[in-house]
Amino acid sequence: MATLQTETTTSSTKGFQNLLEPDRMPCMTKVWQPQIPNRKENYLSPEELKLNVLESPRIVRLIEELSGNDKNKKQELKRVVQGMLNEIGLTRSMPVIRWAGICLNRILKKICTGVYVNEDSMVRVKKCIGSQPVLYLPSHRSYADFVLMSYICFAYDLEIPGIAAGMDFLSMVGVGALLRKTGAFFMRRSFATDKLYWHVFKEYMRSLVNVYHTGVEFFIEGTRSRSFKALTPKLGLLAMALEPLFMGEVTDVTIIPIGVAYEKPLEEQLFVYEMLGVPKPKESTMALFKALKILDVNHGSMYVNFGQPISAREYFGLNLNRFNHAQLPVHVQQLSKRELDLVNKLGKHVISQQQSLIVLTVFNVVSLYINYRLFMDKTTSLQQLADGVLLLSTHLKALGALVSVEHTSIKSKILDSLDVHKNILQLSMIDGKVTLMKPVIANIQTINPTKLKGHNLSTNTLRNSVPAFSLQIYCNPCMRWLIQPAFVLLVVRSMNEQRFSSEQIQDNFFQLRKLFSTEFVLDTEQEVQNEEYNVSLQYLMKSQILSQAYEFNQNESEIINVFLSTIAPFLCCYLHVIETINEEFQETEFTEKELLVKVQQRVENGLNSRENHVHPYCLSLDSISIALSSFQLNKILTKTKSLTTVTYRTSTSDDLSKYSILLRHYCQLMPFNYLSNYLFLAKL
């Protein structure tokens, strides 16, 4: 096998320090003099901030417009706006923050082995802030992200930012008030049709950036990623936060991408069930108390990595033309389509940076290797697993990933990770093999079928699918690094028995990349595509996986099959989505819900009859929905919106057939039978 040279300074976690060590754990009673991100001559209090919004030209103008010069109606609208601001607005209580921190110290010590922070990245952040508004944009994989960021800011003497939180938390007795006093402000999940609320919230967000001093934190993905993959950015809050820059009210905005990784998120199994269609449980204080049983479970380590601060002004460069807004009062203007396109580009860049910052844990690499072995229908001993983890971590580091795998004591580290994830994988004491665990499944019949988001899956299907889902979601964070080399390998294999040019390989790579650009949040600009294709190709050739003549190195068959195994579940899912559309909806309109039901029903039948090219992960509602969006963006489907529904229809049967044939061809090129790896389930 080829030996890769890696840069340990950029691909290791040696610069991360554990906050749970006795001499590093934050003392919540210390004298706290935080560094202020956006220094002002006079700092507004939370109440003054709300008054600033109420008296802003935008809200005054809106109230005048809606009241129609009726004084009574005007006073009533002001009271409504004040009520909205009281619902939205953050407060600050240092006694509450300190008390919450003391509780968090105890909880973290009980459930975690470490909270690792890249201190070099923190030093870099602290050097660049102080004179401009700051946006902290963490990846979002757990509800713990809310408290973890504030905890770290307190530990490193950074002002705790205002944190955007969903209204669900506000309805939780005691919890909403606690979050508000530690800096949370609240937003309704949907308010596009409520003009008054939309303008009030937008103005509050602008004021946080423009005149408040703490910095703002929100999750650009909009929601927690159940699959642990990147999600397409939601641009509403980012556009609101950047509007003062476009309008010339601030000279710059500093954006700090943050990668947060969990060895085992608190919601792990909940996410698996949600992707299968089981409804998300309603947030409540009672549910929170019931969830405290997690205090008896070891969740391993957490990693927080702050990225290189981004100057929005420098990022936009000459595209930032604020003279366009100089001729009219700011409060009567909105962002143009061109400016929104710039926000969209920046949002995707932030997502890319977040993924680069996420630390891959030992169990991420373990899952990747075990998944490959299952695809090849091979059992795995501890020694084989250790060798495989070292091989994969070497390749991941060569690709630029941060991997918490060191060569020393690798078996011990693997055993520790298996102990954290003993609900998924276990090392048998009888034959020394690592096997997937079959979970205990609650009776699906206790769930109201009308509440399921997809098909009413049988208990047996759940029992056989949950292990595959549990393993796959830990493989998914690695996809940031593996997906594009895997596409190159697949395209080369597809053309291996025919004469081809390098241009044909590149064109087919672009076609695959575009089809899965929504699934993996890939930039579709031609310049970016060219660069990433060249980087992937150079890596494969430098590591001697491919020759200069585009021939496979037979000595590297294992790593080739690992790459191909990473994309197999997604190829398989897209194949079943497009074939379901072809068979069920070719001549009719359909809704997303109807498609979810039919695809899950088709996949379940395929699993039961042991068809080829069927993988349990094809049941993922997330991937089915993303495939639907991808086919629409690729003009295979057309989308129609009405007041009450969104429907889809096939554009042309030719395009549908073309992509169906293409995906089936790629699936047939895989060096394994999709289902053979899950025959073990029948034996458990």
TORLONU-749649 format. One line per field, with one value per residue (C-alpha): y, x, z. Coordinates in nm, 3 decimals. Each point is the difference from the previous one (the first is absolute). Layout:
<atoms>
Y: (Y, ...)
X: (X, ...)
Z: (Z, ...)
</atoms>
This chain:
<atoms>
Y: (0.000, 0.354, 0.210, 0.347, 0.300, 0.199, 0.341, -0.074, 0.369, 0.040, -0.342, -0.091, 0.109, 0.072, 0.366, -0.090, 0.037, -0.179, 0.242, -0.279, -0.041, 0.127, 0.291, 0.109, -0.033, 0.344, 0.149, 0.146, 0.227, 0.173, 0.373, 0.012, 0.283, -0.118, 0.129, 0.190, -0.084, 0.329, 0.270, 0.303, 0.327, -0.071, -0.356, -0.054, -0.210, -0.270, 0.230, 0.292, -0.229, -0.075, 0.372, 0.069, -0.242, 0.144, 0.354, -0.091, 0.175, -0.332, -0.099, 0.354, 0.011, -0.343, 0.092, 0.319, -0.198, -0.269, 0.239, 0.221, 0.310, -0.140, 0.100, -0.277, -0.262, 0.147, -0.040, -0.354, -0.089, 0.141, -0.223, -0.299, 0.080, 0.037, -0.341, -0.151, 0.154, -0.138, -0.341, 0.028, 0.192, -0.131, 0.097, -0.050, -0.127, -0.077, -0.193, -0.226, -0.041, -0.095, -0.239, -0.164, -0.033, -0.173, -0.252, -0.048, -0.068, -0.285, -0.141, 0.007, -0.175, -0.271, -0.067, 0.096, -0.101, 0.335, 0.334, 0.078, 0.354, 0.101, 0.270, 0.121, 0.075, 0.177, 0.224, 0.087, 0.093, 0.221, 0.189, 0.097, 0.118, 0.324, 0.266, -0.165, -0.200, -0.373, -0.296, -0.338, -0.274, -0.352, -0.324, -0.146, -0.365, 0.015, 0.219, 0.002, 0.248, 0.279, -0.035, -0.124, 0.319, 0.225, -0.223, 0.031, 0.376, 0.037, -0.229, 0.207, 0.342, 0.082, 0.185, -0.251, 0.073, 0.038, -0.345, -0.058, -0.272, -0.151, 0.087, -0.367, 0.065, 0.303, -0.215, -0.230, 0.100, 0.140, -0.088, 0.293, 0.251, -0.159, 0.017, 0.359, 0.109, -0.162, 0.194, -0.181, 0.191, -0.182, -0.030, -0.165, -0.294, 0.156, 0.362, 0.084, 0.072, 0.225, 0.328, 0.183, -0.278, -0.048, 0.368, 0.013, -0.308, 0.120, 0.338, -0.168, -0.211, 0.307, 0.187, -0.288, 0.031, 0.376, 0.146, -0.284, -0.113, -0.373, -0.159, -0.230, -0.380, -0.200, -0.328, 0.062, -0.354, 0.099, -0.327, -0.286, -0.233, -0.340, -0.168, 0.177, 0.128, 0.365, 0.156, 0.261, 0.340, 0.189, 0.358, 0.202, 0.086, 0.044, 0.247, 0.193, 0.010, 0.121, 0.264, 0.274, -0.066, 0.025, 0.315, 0.167, 0.008, -0.195, -0.012, -0.377, -0.317, -0.274, -0.355, -0.289, -0.351, -0.261, -0.377, -0.191, -0.379, -0.251, -0.350, -0.091, 0.273, -0.008, -0.051, -0.282, -0.261, 0.265, 0.122, -0.351, -0.044, 0.343, -0.079, -0.318, 0.208, -0.018, 0.350, 0.222, 0.012, 0.337, 0.196, 0.032, 0.038, -0.340, -0.160, 0.170, -0.153, -0.342, 0.043, 0.046, -0.374, 0.100, 0.096, -0.370, -0.042, 0.073, 0.229, 0.017, 0.326, 0.324, 0.211, 0.371, 0.160, 0.371, 0.080, 0.281, 0.317, 0.123, 0.371, 0.030, 0.321, -0.170, -0.312, 0.200, 0.225, 0.219, -0.162, 0.197, 0.321, 0.203, 0.303, -0.174, 0.069, 0.356, 0.182, -0.103, -0.030, -0.341, -0.089, -0.003, -0.230, -0.376, -0.219, -0.050, -0.341, 0.045, 0.061, -0.301, -0.209, 0.122, -0.102, -0.342, -0.043, 0.103, -0.240, -0.294, 0.109, 0.003, -0.351, -0.121, 0.157, -0.157, -0.345, 0.050, 0.089, -0.302, -0.255, -0.361, -0.222, -0.351, -0.135, 0.189, -0.188, -0.326, 0.034, 0.071, -0.314, -0.228, 0.125, -0.090, -0.347, -0.057, 0.100, -0.257, -0.257, -0.044, -0.042, 0.226, -0.079, 0.262, -0.023, 0.042, 0.296, 0.163, -0.040, 0.134, 0.301, 0.094, -0.036, 0.210, 0.268, 0.036, 0.059, 0.237, 0.206, 0.011, 0.142, 0.272, -0.137, 0.052, -0.353, -0.086, -0.327, -0.046, -0.305, -0.057, -0.223, -0.030, -0.320, 0.159, 0.308, -0.221, -0.196, 0.328, 0.112, -0.335, 0.040, 0.340, -0.150, -0.343, 0.047, -0.011, -0.214, -0.259, -0.215, -0.362, -0.170, -0.336, 0.040, 0.346, 0.145, 0.347, -0.025, 0.233, -0.010, -0.054, 0.261, -0.049, 0.150, 0.143, -0.139, 0.216, -0.068, 0.229, 0.289, 0.156, -0.082, 0.331, 0.182, -0.177, 0.214, -0.291, -0.361, -0.197, -0.215, -0.337, -0.073, -0.250, 0.259, 0.240, -0.267, -0.081, 0.362, 0.181, -0.162, 0.101, 0.358, 0.024, -0.102, 0.216, 0.327, -0.037, -0.061, 0.314, 0.262, -0.164, 0.065, 0.358, -0.147, -0.322, 0.082, 0.162, -0.250, -0.268, 0.164, 0.000, -0.370, -0.088, 0.190, -0.159, -0.345, 0.072, 0.079, -0.264, -0.230, 0.264, 0.259, 0.336, 0.337, 0.191, 0.254, -0.273, -0.103, 0.361, 0.054, -0.313, 0.106, 0.337, -0.176, -0.215, 0.294, 0.214, -0.278, -0.033, 0.367, 0.047, -0.324, 0.109, 0.382, 0.024, 0.329, -0.022, 0.295, -0.119, 0.136, -0.182, -0.323, 0.008, 0.061, -0.276, -0.248, 0.072, -0.030, -0.337, -0.133, 0.113, -0.163, -0.333, 0.004, 0.121, -0.276, -0.249, -0.105, 0.105, 0.007, 0.286, -0.217, -0.017, -0.364, -0.142, -0.116, -0.356, 0.027, 0.275, -0.193, 0.033, 0.378, 0.016, -0.213, 0.215, 0.309, -0.171, -0.129, 0.358, 0.106, -0.329, 0.080, 0.335, -0.137, -0.272, 0.246, 0.230, -0.303, -0.105, 0.354, 0.046, -0.348, 0.059, 0.323, -0.184, -0.278, 0.185, 0.364, 0.026, 0.142, 0.162, 0.274, -0.108, 0.151, -0.057, -0.195, -0.235, -0.060, -0.070, -0.264, -0.171, -0.005, -0.141, -0.258, -0.099, -0.024, -0.202, -0.248, -0.020, -0.069, -0.272, -0.172, 0.050, 0.182, 0.131, 0.367, 0.047, 0.150, 0.076, 0.362, 0.046, 0.029, 0.333, 0.271, 0.258, -0.151, -0.064, 0.366, 0.124, -0.227, 0.154, 0.350, -0.109, -0.141, 0.322, 0.215, -0.221, 0.062, -0.365, 0.117, 0.322, 0.150, 0.183, 0.201, 0.085, 0.165, -0.333, -0.256, -0.056, -0.258, -0.154, -0.138, -0.167, 0.235, -0.258, -0.377, 0.000, 0.179, -0.229, -0.311, 0.139, 0.058, -0.327, -0.192, 0.201, -0.064, -0.370, -0.027, 0.159, -0.227, -0.307, 0.107, -0.035, -0.292, -0.133, -0.098, 0.268, -0.247, -0.265, 0.209, -0.016, -0.375, -0.010, 0.159, -0.319, -0.189, 0.224)
X: (0.000, 0.115, 0.154, -0.144, 0.184, -0.225, 0.029, -0.054, -0.013, -0.322, -0.160, 0.052, -0.181, 0.312, -0.095, -0.327, -0.019, -0.247, -0.209, -0.100, 0.352, 0.013, 0.234, -0.199, -0.364, -0.165, -0.045, -0.350, 0.062, 0.304, 0.016, -0.121, 0.121, -0.084, 0.140, -0.277, -0.040, -0.161, 0.131, -0.226, 0.027, -0.332, -0.124, -0.374, -0.181, -0.239, -0.295, 0.164, 0.060, -0.373, -0.080, 0.249, -0.195, -0.340, 0.115, 0.193, -0.106, -0.101, -0.242, -0.136, -0.066, -0.163, -0.232, -0.098, -0.074, -0.207, -0.191, -0.125, 0.050, -0.247, 0.146, -0.173, 0.114, 0.349, 0.017, -0.134, 0.264, 0.272, -0.121, 0.001, 0.357, 0.107, -0.153, 0.190, 0.325, -0.059, -0.053, 0.311, 0.246, 0.299, 0.087, 0.311, 0.042, 0.353, -0.121, -0.203, 0.294, 0.233, -0.251, -0.065, 0.375, 0.048, -0.272, 0.151, 0.344, -0.147, -0.205, 0.291, 0.230, -0.263, -0.086, 0.321, 0.362, 0.099, -0.104, 0.287, 0.053, 0.255, 0.172, 0.210, -0.320, -0.144, 0.308, -0.045, -0.364, 0.077, 0.264, -0.238, -0.304, -0.069, -0.106, -0.258, -0.322, 0.071, -0.210, 0.080, -0.124, 0.040, -0.096, -0.315, -0.007, -0.158, -0.205, 0.316, 0.147, -0.200, 0.156, 0.339, 0.085, -0.098, 0.198, 0.312, -0.039, -0.016, 0.304, 0.210, -0.125, -0.198, -0.330, -0.286, -0.183, -0.370, -0.114, -0.290, -0.230, -0.326, -0.328, -0.036, 0.242, -0.192, -0.306, 0.199, -0.082, 0.313, 0.229, -0.102, 0.057, 0.337, 0.116, -0.119, 0.200, 0.312, -0.027, -0.256, -0.246, -0.294, -0.146, -0.314, 0.054, -0.203, -0.103, 0.023, -0.376, -0.001, 0.128, 0.017, 0.187, 0.237, 0.099, 0.032, 0.221, 0.208, 0.054, 0.095, 0.258, 0.137, 0.027, 0.187, 0.258, -0.004, -0.021, 0.035, 0.339, -0.003, 0.016, -0.268, -0.007, -0.230, -0.002, 0.022, -0.125, -0.327, -0.050, 0.199, 0.136, -0.149, 0.232, 0.317, 0.058, 0.008, -0.337, -0.071, 0.026, -0.314, 0.074, -0.269, 0.193, 0.327, -0.161, -0.153, 0.334, 0.189, -0.252, 0.167, 0.322, -0.168, -0.184, 0.318, -0.107, 0.311, 0.340, 0.045, -0.139, 0.232, -0.127, 0.144, -0.081, 0.013, 0.015, -0.155, 0.039, -0.142, 0.130, -0.359, -0.268, -0.269, -0.269, 0.172, -0.277, -0.272, 0.151, -0.002, -0.370, -0.084, 0.174, -0.208, -0.318, -0.082, -0.121, 0.232, -0.120, -0.129, 0.246, -0.124, 0.143, -0.140, 0.174, 0.322, -0.021, -0.069, 0.305, 0.224, 0.065, 0.278, 0.198, 0.066, 0.141, 0.356, -0.017, 0.375, 0.162, -0.109, 0.219, -0.036, 0.212, -0.019, 0.075, 0.192, -0.211, -0.155, -0.027, -0.329, 0.122, 0.314, -0.190, -0.247, 0.278, -0.102, -0.344, -0.081, -0.129, -0.162, -0.049, -0.312, -0.165, 0.126, -0.278, -0.294, -0.051, 0.122, -0.328, -0.194, 0.242, 0.051, 0.281, 0.011, 0.002, 0.370, 0.072, -0.208, 0.204, 0.315, -0.149, -0.078, 0.358, 0.136, -0.240, 0.130, 0.357, -0.074, -0.149, 0.313, 0.222, -0.206, 0.045, 0.375, 0.013, -0.192, 0.221, -0.046, 0.004, 0.137, -0.354, -0.062, 0.292, -0.101, -0.349, 0.144, 0.214, -0.267, -0.251, 0.243, 0.059, -0.376, -0.039, 0.266, -0.179, 0.310, 0.030, 0.245, 0.240, 0.145, 0.338, -0.158, -0.198, 0.311, 0.188, -0.297, -0.048, 0.367, -0.014, -0.315, 0.115, 0.321, -0.200, -0.244, 0.285, 0.164, -0.327, 0.009, -0.236, 0.052, 0.005, 0.035, 0.182, 0.360, 0.212, 0.084, -0.236, -0.237, -0.167, -0.062, -0.154, -0.223, -0.117, -0.081, -0.206, -0.180, -0.085, -0.159, -0.195, -0.078, -0.360, 0.127, 0.316, 0.140, 0.311, -0.097, 0.196, -0.068, 0.151, 0.161, -0.214, -0.156, -0.372, -0.296, -0.246, -0.370, -0.195, -0.313, -0.278, -0.316, -0.315, -0.064, -0.371, -0.006, 0.071, -0.293, 0.065, -0.159, 0.274, 0.286, 0.173, 0.036, -0.113, -0.117, 0.314, -0.025, 0.174, 0.219, 0.109, 0.088, 0.190, 0.206, 0.051, 0.089, 0.349, 0.080, -0.121, 0.190, 0.322, -0.056, -0.054, 0.348, 0.144, -0.167, 0.237, 0.281, -0.187, 0.133, 0.338, -0.084, -0.293, 0.187, 0.289, -0.270, -0.181, 0.325, 0.058, -0.357, 0.018, 0.334, -0.140, -0.307, 0.225, 0.263, -0.104, -0.027, 0.223, -0.035, 0.165, 0.084, -0.265, -0.267, 0.098, -0.018, -0.341, -0.145, 0.148, -0.176, -0.328, 0.022, 0.111, -0.290, -0.251, 0.122, 0.085, -0.301, 0.067, 0.353, -0.030, 0.247, 0.071, -0.110, 0.202, 0.218, 0.322, -0.056, -0.097, 0.317, 0.218, -0.156, 0.016, 0.372, 0.065, -0.181, 0.178, 0.341, -0.062, -0.096, 0.307, 0.240, -0.118, 0.042, -0.364, -0.027, 0.279, 0.065, -0.176, -0.314, 0.058, -0.079, 0.288, -0.100, 0.210, -0.236, -0.326, -0.097, 0.013, -0.175, -0.285, -0.017, -0.051, -0.269, -0.177, -0.041, -0.216, -0.190, -0.295, -0.059, 0.020, -0.240, -0.244, -0.005, -0.056, -0.308, -0.136, 0.023, -0.135, -0.292, -0.081, 0.032, -0.236, -0.251, -0.014, 0.118, -0.328, -0.135, 0.078, 0.113, 0.092, 0.314, -0.201, -0.134, 0.352, 0.137, -0.266, 0.050, 0.381, 0.006, -0.261, 0.209, 0.322, -0.168, -0.130, 0.349, 0.157, -0.253, 0.050, 0.378, 0.030, 0.331, 0.091, -0.219, 0.155, -0.182, 0.121, -0.222, -0.282, 0.146, -0.264, 0.279, 0.172, -0.329, -0.100, 0.344, -0.013, -0.336, 0.152, 0.299, -0.215, -0.199, 0.318, 0.131, -0.327, -0.102, -0.309, -0.198, -0.135, -0.334, -0.107, -0.357, -0.141, -0.028, 0.225, 0.322, -0.014, 0.251, -0.028, 0.250, 0.143, 0.066, -0.002, 0.329, 0.188, -0.158, 0.107, 0.349, 0.075, -0.163, 0.227, 0.304, -0.058, -0.070, 0.318, 0.203, -0.161, 0.088, 0.366, 0.033, 0.225, -0.258, -0.363, -0.184, -0.199, 0.264, 0.144, -0.328, -0.057, 0.157, -0.316, -0.192, 0.256, -0.015)
Z: (0.000, -0.069, 0.272, 0.030, 0.138, 0.233, 0.161, 0.368, 0.082, -0.196, 0.032, 0.365, 0.316, 0.203, 0.046, 0.173, 0.378, 0.227, 0.206, 0.237, 0.137, 0.360, -0.073, -0.308, 0.104, -0.002, 0.345, -0.017, 0.299, -0.151, -0.067, -0.357, -0.222, -0.349, -0.325, -0.179, -0.371, -0.103, 0.233, 0.038, 0.190, 0.167, 0.041, -0.030, 0.257, -0.132, 0.079, -0.181, -0.296, -0.024, 0.028, -0.279, -0.222, 0.097, -0.084, -0.314, -0.325, -0.154, 0.277, 0.040, -0.376, 0.005, 0.289, -0.182, -0.313, 0.174, 0.227, -0.283, 0.222, 0.255, 0.340, 0.192, -0.249, 0.010, 0.379, -0.027, -0.261, 0.224, 0.283, -0.240, -0.106, 0.364, 0.070, -0.294, 0.122, 0.350, -0.159, -0.218, 0.214, 0.192, 0.357, 0.208, 0.355, 0.118, 0.309, -0.231, -0.240, 0.286, 0.155, -0.337, -0.055, 0.335, -0.091, -0.344, 0.146, 0.204, -0.289, -0.244, 0.247, 0.040, -0.366, -0.187, -0.003, -0.145, -0.147, -0.235, -0.130, -0.259, 0.203, -0.293, -0.190, 0.305, 0.024, -0.368, 0.057, 0.300, -0.197, -0.279, 0.193, 0.179, -0.248, -0.225, 0.041, 0.026, -0.116, 0.157, -0.235, 0.146, -0.168, 0.156, 0.103, 0.345, 0.233, 0.213, -0.252, 0.166, 0.344, -0.116, -0.188, 0.292, 0.237, -0.214, -0.041, 0.380, 0.042, -0.240, 0.111, -0.312, 0.030, -0.025, -0.327, -0.057, -0.113, -0.242, 0.140, -0.120, 0.166, 0.106, 0.285, 0.123, 0.062, 0.232, 0.359, 0.164, -0.291, -0.220, 0.279, 0.081, -0.362, -0.035, 0.306, -0.145, -0.326, -0.218, -0.216, -0.153, -0.345, -0.128, -0.234, -0.277, -0.031, -0.370, -0.016, 0.309, -0.140, 0.333, 0.183, -0.294, 0.002, 0.380, 0.016, -0.294, 0.166, 0.329, -0.183, -0.179, 0.329, 0.163, -0.276, -0.042, 0.349, 0.254, 0.127, 0.076, -0.345, -0.139, -0.023, -0.223, -0.188, -0.372, -0.071, 0.168, 0.184, 0.144, -0.266, 0.085, -0.249, 0.128, -0.356, -0.095, -0.080, -0.266, 0.172, 0.097, -0.092, 0.180, 0.315, -0.187, -0.241, 0.292, 0.179, -0.307, -0.105, 0.213, -0.195, -0.341, 0.111, 0.125, 0.367, 0.107, -0.172, 0.030, 0.160, 0.129, -0.052, 0.198, -0.126, 0.277, -0.028, 0.291, 0.012, 0.245, 0.051, 0.093, -0.021, 0.267, -0.267, -0.192, -0.006, -0.018, -0.327, -0.147, 0.074, -0.138, -0.329, -0.021, 0.041, 0.370, 0.102, 0.198, 0.363, 0.117, 0.213, 0.357, 0.346, 0.097, -0.300, 0.105, 0.348, -0.152, -0.221, 0.304, -0.015, -0.245, 0.311, 0.046, -0.353, -0.112, -0.305, -0.060, -0.108, -0.164, -0.228, -0.073, -0.270, -0.094, -0.362, -0.163, 0.048, -0.324, -0.076, -0.189, -0.162, -0.131, -0.104, -0.212, -0.132, -0.291, -0.003, 0.314, -0.155, 0.277, -0.222, -0.131, 0.337, 0.046, -0.183, 0.217, 0.377, 0.119, 0.169, -0.329, -0.182, -0.031, -0.124, -0.375, -0.169, -0.076, 0.369, 0.102, -0.246, 0.176, 0.335, -0.146, -0.119, 0.340, 0.174, -0.201, 0.071, 0.374, -0.021, -0.181, 0.266, 0.279, -0.151, -0.029, 0.370, 0.128, 0.174, -0.113, 0.308, 0.029, -0.028, -0.325, -0.154, 0.168, -0.151, -0.342, 0.007, 0.149, -0.257, -0.279, 0.148, 0.021, -0.363, -0.089, 0.220, 0.217, 0.375, 0.182, 0.284, 0.232, -0.174, -0.344, 0.133, 0.145, -0.329, -0.196, 0.229, -0.032, -0.379, -0.032, 0.242, -0.202, -0.318, 0.173, 0.141, -0.344, -0.134, 0.267, 0.265, 0.372, 0.144, 0.368, -0.080, 0.109, -0.071, 0.365, 0.202, -0.295, 0.125, 0.338, -0.165, -0.216, 0.304, 0.177, -0.299, -0.014, 0.368, -0.069, -0.292, 0.138, -0.110, -0.362, -0.012, 0.235, 0.012, 0.061, 0.277, -0.164, -0.347, 0.024, -0.281, -0.004, -0.075, -0.033, 0.286, -0.066, 0.201, 0.204, -0.209, 0.150, -0.158, -0.304, 0.038, 0.304, -0.237, -0.183, -0.371, -0.103, 0.194, -0.180, -0.259, -0.239, -0.038, 0.304, 0.026, 0.171, 0.328, -0.182, -0.255, 0.280, 0.188, -0.309, -0.106, 0.321, 0.025, -0.358, 0.062, 0.328, -0.172, -0.309, 0.185, 0.151, -0.349, -0.135, 0.152, -0.200, -0.326, -0.011, -0.087, -0.184, -0.227, -0.289, -0.025, 0.011, -0.293, -0.201, 0.072, -0.093, -0.329, -0.089, 0.077, -0.215, -0.297, 0.065, -0.282, -0.269, -0.157, 0.169, 0.038, 0.316, -0.104, 0.003, 0.351, 0.114, -0.164, 0.162, 0.334, -0.032, -0.083, 0.314, 0.209, -0.118, 0.068, 0.361, 0.059, 0.228, 0.191, 0.090, -0.037, -0.288, -0.176, -0.364, -0.130, -0.289, 0.146, 0.330, -0.177, -0.211, 0.304, 0.208, -0.289, -0.044, 0.374, 0.015, -0.307, 0.123, 0.337, -0.160, -0.222, 0.269, 0.233, -0.287, 0.003, -0.365, -0.255, -0.241, -0.260, 0.221, 0.090, 0.345, 0.218, 0.094, 0.319, 0.114, -0.052, 0.368, 0.011, -0.341, 0.137, 0.314, -0.216, -0.206, 0.311, 0.128, -0.296, -0.041, 0.234, -0.171, -0.355, 0.105, 0.157, -0.305, -0.224, 0.199, 0.009, -0.375, -0.076, 0.236, -0.184, -0.331, 0.105, 0.218, -0.110, -0.359, -0.127, 0.316, 0.248, 0.344, 0.336, 0.204, 0.258, -0.269, -0.129, 0.349, 0.059, -0.337, 0.017, 0.353, -0.100, -0.304, 0.203, 0.276, -0.259, -0.150, 0.339, 0.076, -0.337, 0.014, -0.331, -0.128, 0.044, 0.306, 0.309, 0.327, -0.014, -0.308, 0.254, 0.119, -0.040, 0.001, -0.303, -0.184, 0.047, -0.107, -0.308, -0.088, 0.023, -0.207, -0.279, -0.006, -0.014, -0.280, -0.190, 0.008, 0.190, 0.002, 0.321, 0.036, 0.305, 0.092, 0.311, 0.183, -0.170, -0.191, -0.277, -0.242, -0.351, -0.231, -0.261, -0.273, 0.014, -0.194, 0.282, 0.257, -0.189, -0.066, 0.366, 0.104, -0.240, 0.113, 0.371, -0.051, -0.208, 0.279, 0.261, -0.204, -0.009, 0.376, 0.101, 0.246, 0.032, 0.197, 0.202, 0.068, 0.282, 0.191, -0.016, 0.345, 0.139, -0.059, 0.205, 0.308)
</atoms>
